[in-house]
């Protein structure tokens, strides 16, 4: 049996990858700052420590993306997105707001995986994506939802989750 | 003995050893048989070498491995259901997860066919024999079967998510990366949901994070909804089964499929 003709993907990010990963880094910094705002506002209740940890996860994701794309990393958050969500993150519905943000990040990262050429960048985004999916499930619990009665809130990325970058959703 | 005498002795010993080598070589040549005068002398006969199979890590091999893991999960959940030890929310979740794995298996089978491959619709043979069956055997003898089933499910879901994650940089077809993580992120959500059922007081581990001391844990747990900042490919430990005479239970380390666990296309011919 012979292997089909394939083109081995490059290891390092291509020029196009760098643009996409720069967007991803900016989104991770935005998420970090939103969680920091929530913790500063003291709206996390019994789960304030978990919110602080989730913010730290986004910070680490942004640093890892920066390590892959080097000097092309923007190192700045998306101010428009931050301002659009800040009031929700500092209010009583922080868990639902964060749940929505994490679902959007998961949907965006999945779309990025369909666009990225380099294996280093795609491996990193996959490792970030899977944690943000777990964030979403945890935040559903923080929001007081039931894993049985509201199972989809825990287990599924909504098909209408807003994409946070200008990328096409690959056909599944 | 002076240096000259020592040198002469060394030469004599060398000549003796050389003569013995020549004699042994002649003996070996004689044992080699006289059928071929041009072959290299050898002792006995060697069997013909078996040609190794061609086993490239193709997209199809990765997809077949992914579907094999889904069938491992289906087998495990059906076996756990057969034990009849889950009830209430845990039973409802296990039932939902079983349905999800069947759906995932269908999508991977379809993707395998679309990639021109022959789908794999059985559990991964190696993972079944080294992880699933031993784990289920331990649970059958456990004093806490329900707790062990949930612990095994948590570990298996984490492993399944990690497997899809590990395949992402290996796929040649970019579209398959996104499709794989569609399943992988749902396995991660399964694990997270089990984690928050098993450890509802602390959802996110602070291990390895640079955070304020007031948010750091003083005691750690095996179970978290979110155990780390990145999806880890490290072995997933699960402690299950009866305690031995020292009170120690068995810990099984589940690892993502390595090269000897992939479901290569050549396996269809065996």
HADDOCK unambig.tbl for C-alpha pairs under 7 A between the chains (distance, minus, plus):
assign (segid A and resid 1 and name CA) (segid B and resid 54 and name CA) 6.66 0.50 0.50
assign (segid A and resid 1 and name CA) (segid B and resid 266 and name CA) 6.97 0.50 0.50
assign (segid A and resid 3 and name CA) (segid B and resid 56 and name CA) 6.46 0.50 0.50
assign (segid A and resid 3 and name CA) (segid B and resid 58 and name CA) 6.68 0.50 0.50
assign (segid A and resid 6 and name CA) (segid B and resid 172 and name CA) 6.65 0.50 0.50
assign (segid A and resid 7 and name CA) (segid B and resid 172 and name CA) 6.50 0.50 0.50
assign (segid A and resid 8 and name CA) (segid B and resid 172 and name CA) 5.85 0.50 0.50
assign (segid A and resid 9 and name CA) (segid B and resid 172 and name CA) 6.07 0.50 0.50
assign (segid A and resid 49 and name CA) (segid B and resid 215 and name CA) 4.70 0.50 0.50
assign (segid A and resid 50 and name CA) (segid B and resid 203 and name CA) 6.21 0.50 0.50
assign (segid A and resid 50 and name CA) (segid B and resid 204 and name CA) 5.14 0.50 0.50
assign (segid A and resid 53 and name CA) (segid B and resid 204 and name CA) 6.53 0.50 0.50
assign (segid A and resid 53 and name CA) (segid B and resid 206 and name CA) 6.13 0.50 0.50
assign (segid A and resid 56 and name CA) (segid B and resid 209 and name CA) 6.53 0.50 0.50
assign (segid A and resid 56 and name CA) (segid B and resid 210 and name CA) 6.93 0.50 0.50
assign (segid A and resid 56 and name CA) (segid B and resid 211 and name CA) 6.96 0.50 0.50
assign (segid A and resid 57 and name CA) (segid B and resid 229 and name CA) 4.74 0.50 0.50
assign (segid A and resid 110 and name CA) (segid B and resid 178 and name CA) 5.28 0.50 0.50
assign (segid A and resid 110 and name CA) (segid B and resid 181 and name CA) 6.96 0.50 0.50
assign (segid A and resid 111 and name CA) (segid B and resid 178 and name CA) 6.79 0.50 0.50
assign (segid A and resid 113 and name CA) (segid B and resid 174 and name CA) 6.95 0.50 0.50
assign (segid A and resid 113 and name CA) (segid B and resid 177 and name CA) 6.12 0.50 0.50
assign (segid A and resid 113 and name CA) (segid B and resid 178 and name CA) 5.22 0.50 0.50
assign (segid A and resid 114 and name CA) (segid B and resid 174 and name CA) 5.22 0.50 0.50
assign (segid A and resid 114 and name CA) (segid B and resid 175 and name CA) 5.03 0.50 0.50
assign (segid A and resid 114 and name CA) (segid B and resid 177 and name CA) 6.55 0.50 0.50
assign (segid A and resid 114 and name CA) (segid B and resid 178 and name CA) 5.35 0.50 0.50
assign (segid A and resid 115 and name CA) (segid B and resid 174 and name CA) 6.91 0.50 0.50
assign (segid A and resid 119 and name CA) (segid B and resid 169 and name CA) 4.64 0.50 0.50
assign (segid A and resid 122 and name CA) (segid B and resid 168 and name CA) 6.78 0.50 0.50
assign (segid A and resid 122 and name CA) (segid B and resid 169 and name CA) 6.20 0.50 0.50
assign (segid A and resid 123 and name CA) (segid B and resid 168 and name CA) 6.04 0.50 0.50
assign (segid A and resid 123 and name CA) (segid B and resid 169 and name CA) 5.36 0.50 0.50
assign (segid A and resid 126 and name CA) (segid B and resid 165 and name CA) 5.72 0.50 0.50
assign (segid A and resid 127 and name CA) (segid B and resid 165 and name CA) 6.45 0.50 0.50
assign (segid A and resid 127 and name CA) (segid B and resid 230 and name CA) 5.21 0.50 0.50
assign (segid A and resid 127 and name CA) (segid B and resid 231 and name CA) 4.38 0.50 0.50
assign (segid A and resid 128 and name CA) (segid B and resid 230 and name CA) 5.42 0.50 0.50
assign (segid A and resid 128 and name CA) (segid B and resid 231 and name CA) 6.45 0.50 0.50
assign (segid A and resid 130 and name CA) (segid B and resid 185 and name CA) 4.98 0.50 0.50
assign (segid A and resid 130 and name CA) (segid B and resid 188 and name CA) 6.03 0.50 0.50
assign (segid A and resid 130 and name CA) (segid B and resid 231 and name CA) 5.95 0.50 0.50
assign (segid A and resid 131 and name CA) (segid B and resid 226 and name CA) 6.83 0.50 0.50
assign (segid A and resid 131 and name CA) (segid B and resid 229 and name CA) 6.68 0.50 0.50
assign (segid A and resid 131 and name CA) (segid B and resid 230 and name CA) 5.91 0.50 0.50
assign (segid A and resid 131 and name CA) (segid B and resid 231 and name CA) 5.80 0.50 0.50
assign (segid A and resid 133 and name CA) (segid B and resid 185 and name CA) 5.80 0.50 0.50
assign (segid A and resid 133 and name CA) (segid B and resid 188 and name CA) 6.63 0.50 0.50
assign (segid A and resid 133 and name CA) (segid B and resid 189 and name CA) 5.98 0.50 0.50
assign (segid A and resid 134 and name CA) (segid B and resid 188 and name CA) 5.84 0.50 0.50
assign (segid A and resid 134 and name CA) (segid B and resid 189 and name CA) 5.08 0.50 0.50
assign (segid A and resid 134 and name CA) (segid B and resid 192 and name CA) 5.33 0.50 0.50
assign (segid A and resid 134 and name CA) (segid B and resid 225 and name CA) 6.43 0.50 0.50
assign (segid A and resid 134 and name CA) (segid B and resid 226 and name CA) 5.84 0.50 0.50
assign (segid A and resid 135 and name CA) (segid B and resid 226 and name CA) 6.53 0.50 0.50
assign (segid A and resid 137 and name CA) (segid B and resid 189 and name CA) 5.84 0.50 0.50
assign (segid A and resid 137 and name CA) (segid B and resid 192 and name CA) 6.23 0.50 0.50
assign (segid A and resid 137 and name CA) (segid B and resid 193 and name CA) 6.27 0.50 0.50
assign (segid A and resid 138 and name CA) (segid B and resid 192 and name CA) 6.67 0.50 0.50
assign (segid A and resid 138 and name CA) (segid B and resid 203 and name CA) 6.50 0.50 0.50
assign (segid A and resid 138 and name CA) (segid B and resid 225 and name CA) 5.95 0.50 0.50
assign (segid A and resid 148 and name CA) (segid B and resid 89 and name CA) 6.39 0.50 0.50
assign (segid A and resid 148 and name CA) (segid B and resid 92 and name CA) 6.67 0.50 0.50
assign (segid A and resid 148 and name CA) (segid B and resid 93 and name CA) 6.52 0.50 0.50
assign (segid A and resid 154 and name CA) (segid B and resid 189 and name CA) 6.58 0.50 0.50
assign (segid A and resid 154 and name CA) (segid B and resid 193 and name CA) 6.93 0.50 0.50
assign (segid A and resid 155 and name CA) (segid B and resid 186 and name CA) 6.04 0.50 0.50
assign (segid A and resid 155 and name CA) (segid B and resid 189 and name CA) 5.32 0.50 0.50
assign (segid A and resid 155 and name CA) (segid B and resid 190 and name CA) 6.49 0.50 0.50
assign (segid A and resid 156 and name CA) (segid B and resid 186 and name CA) 6.59 0.50 0.50
assign (segid A and resid 170 and name CA) (segid B and resid 175 and name CA) 6.47 0.50 0.50
assign (segid A and resid 172 and name CA) (segid B and resid 179 and name CA) 5.34 0.50 0.50
